[in-house]
Amino acid sequence: MQDMQQDYTALIADMGTKARAAARVLATASPTAKAEALTTAAKLLRARTAEIIAANAKDLEFGREKGLSPAMMDRLALDADRIAAMAAGLDSVAAQKDPVGEVIADWDVPSGLNIRRVRTPIGVIGVIYESRPNVTADAGALCLKSGNAVILRGGSESLHSAAAILACLRAGLAAASLPEDAIQMVPVRDRDAVAAMLGAVDFIDVIVPRGGKGLVGLVQREARVPVFAHLEGICHVYIDGAADPDMARAVLLNAKTRRTGICGSAECVLIDTAFIAKHGKGLVQDLLDAGVEVRADETLATVPGTVAAKPDDFGQEFLDMIIAARVVSGVDEAIAHIRRYGSGHTESIVTADPIAVAAFFNQLDSAILMHNASTQFADGAEFGMGAEIGIATGKLHARGPVGAEQLTSFKYLVEGQGTLRP
């Protein structure tokens, strides 16, 4: 085992050395060249759709043999529409303003110095993800756009799909005369390769894990490299007493059922007693009719077909057609519940009351707070970023969807005229 670990350390060191060299080229690459690489990769994704679907079929078979859940199989699956969406994401990132070199702030100080804070690439990004092969395209595109090299380590179940997508990205780099080693993928399934990445402080500047609680928790515990991450997507929808009932129904059903396996899926609904007094418990029945298992508190468990909630159902990320449901006495109790059970990802309030919205927005500190909108919008593409590399719930640097701009750091450029400090 020790020899194997040493082999993976050497593998990551070799990949990291190549990535460092590529990152130096990307840091000064023209926006035109980077855009050309991305648009060419998008064209190749479309042209190779059948080839990518064939590779994905191998991964789906592996996933079935591995016993992946339906939600995980949904994450793994690719079809023509999802590949077209990946290609559109690359085109969207290509069309965005290049963040590298952007002047964030510019000011003069009494000494006569002019100081500019300017965006600069981070360097080498390590992305560790599980079953979603589209992360290969998203991560590659965003790292390239932001002038960073990237080392990808996809899930064992998505190896063939990710390799097919990677080939398109590297061909795009070559077409734009940029180094292909700017986007690399760890070519093995063994988890020891992950450990080698987590300790590669000389070669990787930041790690972005994208996956379930087990993966993200492992990375956060063991990484010596800095991490942008969210541990869980325990997202809440609060139905306020002043909510329009039709809007509440539409937002809640979309937040829960559109795609249950994504981190922006609602996992708990909180319903104001004032809403129930005016409109009854029809929201619970709507969820049941949609095929959702409702784990309800004492008040809502009177609706036939619900399941009595256990204490640990609140604060649970189900990633399935399951939701926890509780009655609260107004926005303050909803805020208290979210503070206790939330993961800092995304929360939504449905209401026509601006005072309730202000309290919700001001007193909660989740990375994303929404008003009259589905939590399923917690996505970089929906935020106009073209794609995202993940949702960060930490308090430093990047928060919320991590797009190209969030994958930059900054430096200070200081101009003087022979200026001396007395």
Secondary structure, DSSP 8 states (H G I E B T S, - for coil): -HHHHHHHHHHHHHHHHHHHHHHHHHTT--HHHHHHHHHHHHHHHHHTHHHHHHHHHHHHHHHHHHT--HHHHHHH---HHHHHHHHHHHHHHHHS---TT-EEEEEE-TTS-EEEEEEEE--EEEEEE-S-THHHHHHHHHHHHTT-EEEEE--GGGHHHHHHHHHHHHHHHHHTT--GGGEEE-----THHHHHHHT-TTT-SEEEEES-HHHHHHHHHH-SS-B---S---EEEEE-TT--HHHHHHHHHHHHHS-TTSTTSEEEEEEEHHHHHHHTTHHHHHHHHTT-EEEE-TTGGGSTT-EE--GGGTT----SSEEEEEEESSHHHHHHHHHHH--SSEEEEE-S-HHHHHHHHHH---SEEEESS-GGG-STTTTTSS--S-EE-SSSS--EE--TGGGEEEEEEEE-SS----
